Amino acid sequence: MNSKQATLIGLTAVVLWSAIVGLIRGVSEYLGATGGAAAIYTVASVFLVLSVGFPRLSSFPRKYLLWGSVLFVAYELCLSLSIGYANTGRQAIEVGMVNYLWPTFTLISAIAFSKQKANLLVAPGFILSMLGICWVLGGDQGLDLAGMLANIQDNPLSYGLAFAGAVIWAAYCTVTANMAKGKNGVTAFFMMVAATLWLKFFLGGHVGEMTFSMPAMVYLLLAAAAMGFGYAAWNVGILHGNVTVLAGASYFIPVFSSALSAVLLHAPLPKSFWVGACLVCAGSILCWLATRAKKVSKATKASEQQAAAEG
């Protein structure tokens, strides 16, 4: 496989991941927030075993297995349940946008905890990302503090989980970067997520009824494929393709995701939302450029490689 082919395969992961918000929401409408998420991660685990394989965990560093599994499971729970608990399709898209603060938070974490050097672009980058989220949450009026607070108060659980997820994934990328030693435990971690969700389901933490039907099964298979095969395709891309092209494309996932989700969920989005989504992307890119302007530290290189390897 040559570099161009690997890069194209890696780019399919960007498309697949961009569809995740809409697909998770679609599954939750039929199978409920918890049951739907549990089913998605169960099927996705099967896809990962078939495409990536199951790793030999005995060869993994113990610290990575411990902290990696805890943070990974916590993030995926926050991601799936925040979307599933959303009251409407549009709210699910907004929640997904909050989750996409993780690239900015990851770079800020690298600067704060991994001694990554950066120039002054990091400040406007962070401000733009946060401003973009405020713009998205302000509703049709755009940047509107009262509207944003009212929107959050309508469903603080979903927005809170999405924000927590962004912080947790940034922590995962930073904390586990040096612990992993090149290992990728995504298949095992997905199985842990599925087991945790089923435990929550059987302990009575299920919201909504599970209604199996042909549309439900189609959404389930598509969501699981987007997650499972997305990770597999991304791994091929970063191992054999052009990492710079893939990294650049990944920063536009918030816009791609919003567009696909709006179609899948039949949820038209106002112009103010797109302004906010573009600001989030621009903020992430500025933060990335701020670190690229200086010599990248070994810790940050490891952090970026780990983030790329695992989504």
C-alpha positions as CSV (number, residue, x, y, z in Angstrom):
1,M,0.0,0.0,0.0
2,N,1.5,3.4,-1.0
3,S,1.2,6.6,0.9
4,K,-1.6,8.1,-1.2
5,Q,-3.8,5.1,-0.7
6,A,-3.2,5.0,3.0
7,T,-4.0,8.7,3.2
8,L,-7.3,8.2,1.4
9,I,-8.1,5.4,3.7
10,G,-7.3,7.6,6.7
11,L,-9.5,10.4,5.3
12,T,-12.5,8.0,5.3
13,A,-12.2,8.0,9.0
14,V,-12.8,11.7,9.1
15,V,-16.1,11.1,7.1
16,L,-17.1,8.2,9.4
17,W,-16.4,10.1,12.6
18,S,-18.3,13.1,11.2
19,A,-21.4,10.9,11.1
20,I,-21.1,9.6,14.6
21,V,-23.2,12.3,16.4
22,G,-26.2,11.9,14.0
23,L,-25.9,8.1,14.1
24,I,-25.7,7.8,17.9
25,R,-28.7,10.1,18.2
26,G,-30.6,8.0,15.6
27,V,-29.9,4.8,17.6
28,S,-30.8,6.3,20.9
29,E,-34.2,7.4,19.5
30,Y,-35.0,3.7,18.9
31,L,-33.1,1.9,21.6
32,G,-32.8,4.5,24.3
33,A,-29.7,6.4,25.5
34,T,-28.1,3.6,27.5
35,G,-29.3,0.6,25.7
36,G,-28.5,2.2,22.3
37,A,-25.0,3.2,23.3
38,A,-24.4,-0.3,24.8
39,A,-25.5,-1.9,21.6
40,I,-23.3,0.4,19.5
41,Y,-20.1,-0.3,21.4
42,T,-20.9,-4.0,21.5
43,V,-21.2,-4.3,17.7
44,A,-18.3,-1.8,17.2
45,S,-16.1,-4.1,19.4
46,V,-16.9,-7.0,17.0
47,F,-15.9,-4.9,14.0
48,L,-12.7,-3.9,15.7
49,V,-11.8,-7.5,16.5
50,L,-12.3,-8.4,12.9
51,S,-10.4,-5.4,11.5
52,V,-7.7,-4.5,14.0
53,G,-7.6,-7.7,16.1
54,F,-7.5,-8.2,19.9
55,P,-4.2,-7.1,21.4
56,R,-2.1,-9.2,23.8
57,L,-2.7,-7.3,26.9
58,S,0.1,-8.9,28.9
59,S,2.5,-7.0,26.7
60,F,0.9,-3.6,27.6
61,P,2.4,-1.3,30.3
62,R,0.2,-1.7,33.4
63,K,-0.1,2.1,33.9
64,Y,-1.4,2.5,30.4
65,L,-4.0,-0.3,30.9
66,L,-5.2,1.3,34.2
67,W,-5.3,5.0,33.3
68,G,-6.0,4.4,29.6
69,S,-9.0,2.2,30.3
70,V,-10.4,4.5,33.0
71,L,-10.1,7.7,30.9
72,F,-11.1,6.1,27.7
73,V,-14.3,4.5,29.2
74,A,-15.2,7.7,31.0
75,Y,-14.8,9.7,27.7
76,E,-16.9,7.3,25.6
77,L,-19.6,7.2,28.3
78,C,-19.7,11.0,28.3
79,L,-19.8,11.2,24.5
80,S,-22.5,8.6,23.9
81,L,-24.8,9.5,26.8
82,S,-24.6,13.3,26.3
83,I,-25.9,12.8,22.7
84,G,-28.5,10.2,23.8
85,Y,-29.8,12.4,26.6
86,A,-30.3,15.4,24.3
87,N,-33.9,16.5,24.1
88,T,-33.9,17.2,20.4
89,G,-31.9,16.5,17.3
90,R,-30.6,20.1,17.2
91,Q,-29.6,19.9,20.8
92,A,-27.7,16.6,20.1
93,I,-25.7,18.5,17.4
94,E,-24.9,21.3,19.8
95,V,-23.8,18.8,22.4
96,G,-21.6,17.2,19.8
97,M,-20.0,20.6,19.1
98,V,-19.2,21.1,22.8
99,N,-17.4,17.7,22.7
100,Y,-15.2,19.0,19.8
101,L,-13.4,21.3,22.2
102,W,-11.1,18.4,22.9
103,P,-8.4,19.3,20.3
104,T,-8.0,22.8,21.9
105,F,-8.0,21.3,25.4
106,T,-5.5,18.7,24.4
107,L,-3.0,21.3,23.1
108,I,-3.6,23.5,26.2
109,S,-2.9,20.4,28.4
110,A,0.3,19.7,26.4
111,I,1.4,23.3,27.1
112,A,0.5,23.2,30.8
113,F,1.7,19.7,31.7
114,S,4.1,18.4,29.0
115,K,6.3,21.6,28.8
116,Q,5.2,22.2,25.2
117,K,6.4,25.6,24.0
118,A,4.0,27.8,22.1
119,N,3.7,31.4,20.9
120,L,1.0,33.9,21.6
121,L,-1.3,32.4,19.0
122,V,-2.5,30.0,21.6
123,A,-4.4,32.7,23.5
124,P,-6.6,33.9,20.5
125,G,-7.0,30.2,19.5
126,F,-8.4,29.3,22.9
127,I,-10.6,32.4,23.0
128,L,-11.9,31.7,19.5
129,S,-12.8,28.1,20.4
130,M,-14.7,29.1,23.6
131,L,-16.4,32.0,21.7
132,G,-17.5,29.6,19.0
133,I,-19.1,27.3,21.6
134,C,-20.9,30.3,23.1
135,W,-22.1,31.3,19.7
136,V,-23.4,27.8,19.0
137,L,-25.2,27.6,22.3
138,G,-26.7,31.1,22.0
139,G,-29.4,29.8,19.6
140,D,-30.7,31.7,16.6
141,Q,-29.5,35.0,18.1
142,G,-25.8,33.9,18.0
143,L,-23.7,35.4,20.7
144,D,-26.3,35.8,23.4
145,L,-25.4,35.1,27.0
146,A,-29.0,34.9,28.2
147,G,-29.9,32.6,25.4
148,M,-26.9,30.4,26.0
149,L,-27.6,30.1,29.8
150,A,-31.3,29.3,29.1
151,N,-30.2,26.6,26.5
152,I,-27.8,25.0,29.0
153,Q,-30.4,25.1,31.8
154,D,-32.8,23.2,29.5
155,N,-30.5,20.2,29.7
156,P,-27.5,20.7,31.9
157,L,-26.8,16.9,32.0
158,S,-26.1,16.6,28.3
159,Y,-24.1,19.8,28.0
160,G,-22.2,18.9,31.2
161,L,-21.3,15.4,30.0
162,A,-20.1,16.8,26.6
163,F,-17.9,19.3,28.3
164,A,-16.5,16.8,30.8
165,G,-15.9,14.4,27.8
166,A,-13.8,17.1,26.1
167,V,-11.7,17.6,29.2
168,I,-11.3,13.8,29.8
169,W,-10.2,13.1,26.3
170,A,-7.6,15.9,26.5
171,A,-6.4,14.3,29.8
172,Y,-6.3,10.8,28.1
173,C,-4.1,12.1,25.2
174,T,-1.8,13.8,27.6
175,V,-1.6,11.3,30.5
176,T,-1.3,8.1,28.4
177,A,1.0,9.4,25.7
178,N,4.2,8.3,27.4
179,M,2.6,5.3,29.2
180,A,1.4,3.5,26.0
181,K,4.9,2.8,24.6
182,G,3.4,2.5,21.1
183,K,0.6,0.1,22.2
184,N,-3.0,0.6,21.1
185,G,-5.7,-0.8,23.4
186,V,-8.7,0.6,21.6
187,T,-10.3,-2.8,21.0
188,A,-10.1,-3.8,24.6
189,F,-11.2,-0.4,25.7
190,F,-14.3,-0.5,23.5
191,M,-15.3,-3.8,25.1
192,M,-14.9,-2.2,28.5
193,V,-17.2,0.6,27.4
194,A,-19.8,-1.9,26.2
195,A,-19.6,-3.9,29.4
196,T,-20.0,-0.7,31.5
197,L,-23.0,0.5,29.6
198,W,-24.7,-2.9,29.8
199,L,-24.1,-2.9,33.6
200,K,-25.7,0.5,33.8
201,F,-28.6,-0.8,31.7
202,F,-29.3,-3.8,33.8
203,L,-28.9,-1.9,37.1
204,G,-31.8,0.3,36.0
205,G,-30.0,3.2,34.5
206,H,-31.8,2.9,31.2
207,V,-33.7,5.9,29.8
208,G,-36.2,5.1,27.0
209,E,-37.6,1.9,25.6
210,M,-35.7,-0.4,23.3
211,T,-37.7,-0.7,20.1
212,F,-36.1,-3.0,17.6
213,S,-37.1,-2.4,14.0
214,M,-35.4,-2.3,10.6
215,P,-34.5,1.4,10.8
216,A,-33.1,0.8,14.3
217,M,-30.9,-2.0,13.1
218,V,-29.7,0.0,10.1
219,Y,-28.8,3.0,12.4
220,L,-27.1,0.5,14.8
221,L,-24.9,-1.1,12.2
222,L,-24.0,2.3,10.6
223,A,-23.1,3.8,14.0
224,A,-21.0,0.8,15.0
225,A,-19.3,0.7,11.6
226,A,-18.5,4.5,11.8
227,M,-16.9,4.0,15.2
228,G,-15.1,0.6,14.7
229,F,-14.0,1.0,11.1
230,G,-13.2,4.7,11.7
231,Y,-10.5,3.7,14.2
232,A,-9.2,1.0,11.9
233,A,-9.0,3.4,8.9
234,W,-7.4,6.1,10.9
235,N,-4.7,3.7,12.1
236,V,-3.9,2.8,8.5
237,G,-3.7,6.5,7.6
238,I,-1.3,7.6,10.4
239,L,0.9,4.5,10.0
240,H,1.4,4.6,6.3
241,G,-0.1,7.9,5.0
242,N,0.5,11.6,5.2
243,V,-0.1,12.5,8.8
244,T,0.0,16.3,8.1
245,V,-2.9,16.0,5.6
246,L,-4.9,13.8,8.1
247,A,-4.3,16.1,11.0
248,G,-5.4,19.1,9.0
249,A,-8.6,17.3,7.8
250,S,-9.4,16.3,11.4
251,Y,-9.7,19.9,12.6
252,F,-12.7,20.3,10.2
253,I,-14.7,17.4,11.7
254,P,-16.9,19.8,13.7
255,V,-18.2,21.4,10.5
256,F,-18.5,18.1,8.7
257,S,-20.2,16.5,11.7
258,S,-22.8,19.3,12.0
259,A,-23.6,19.1,8.3
260,L,-24.1,15.3,8.2
261,S,-26.0,15.4,11.5
262,A,-28.3,18.1,10.3
263,V,-29.3,15.9,7.4
264,L,-29.5,12.6,9.3
265,L,-31.6,14.2,12.1
266,H,-33.7,16.5,9.9
267,A,-32.6,19.4,12.1
268,P,-32.0,22.6,10.1
269,L,-29.3,24.8,11.7
270,P,-29.3,28.6,11.6
271,K,-26.5,30.7,10.2
272,S,-25.4,31.6,13.8
273,F,-24.6,27.9,14.4
274,W,-22.3,27.7,11.4
275,V,-20.5,30.9,12.5
276,G,-19.8,29.2,15.9
277,A,-18.7,25.9,14.3
278,C,-16.2,27.7,12.1
279,L,-14.9,29.6,15.1
280,V,-14.3,26.3,17.0
281,C,-12.4,25.0,14.0
282,A,-10.4,28.2,13.6
283,G,-9.5,28.2,17.4
284,S,-8.3,24.6,17.2
285,I,-6.1,25.4,14.2
286,L,-4.6,28.5,15.8
287,C,-3.7,26.5,18.9
288,W,-2.1,23.9,16.6
289,L,-0.1,26.6,14.8
290,A,1.0,28.1,18.1
291,T,2.7,24.9,19.0
292,R,4.1,24.3,15.5
293,A,5.9,27.7,15.6
294,K,8.2,26.3,18.2
295,K,10.3,23.2,18.4
296,V,7.9,20.4,19.4
297,S,8.8,18.6,22.6
298,K,9.1,14.8,22.7
299,A,6.2,14.6,25.2
300,T,4.0,16.5,22.8
301,K,5.0,14.4,19.8
302,A,4.0,11.4,21.8
303,S,0.8,13.0,22.8
304,E,-0.2,13.8,19.2
305,Q,0.7,10.3,18.0
306,Q,-1.4,8.8,20.7
307,A,-4.3,11.0,20.0
308,A,-4.1,10.2,16.3
309,A,-3.7,6.5,16.9
310,E,-6.9,6.3,19.1
311,G,-9.1,9.0,17.5
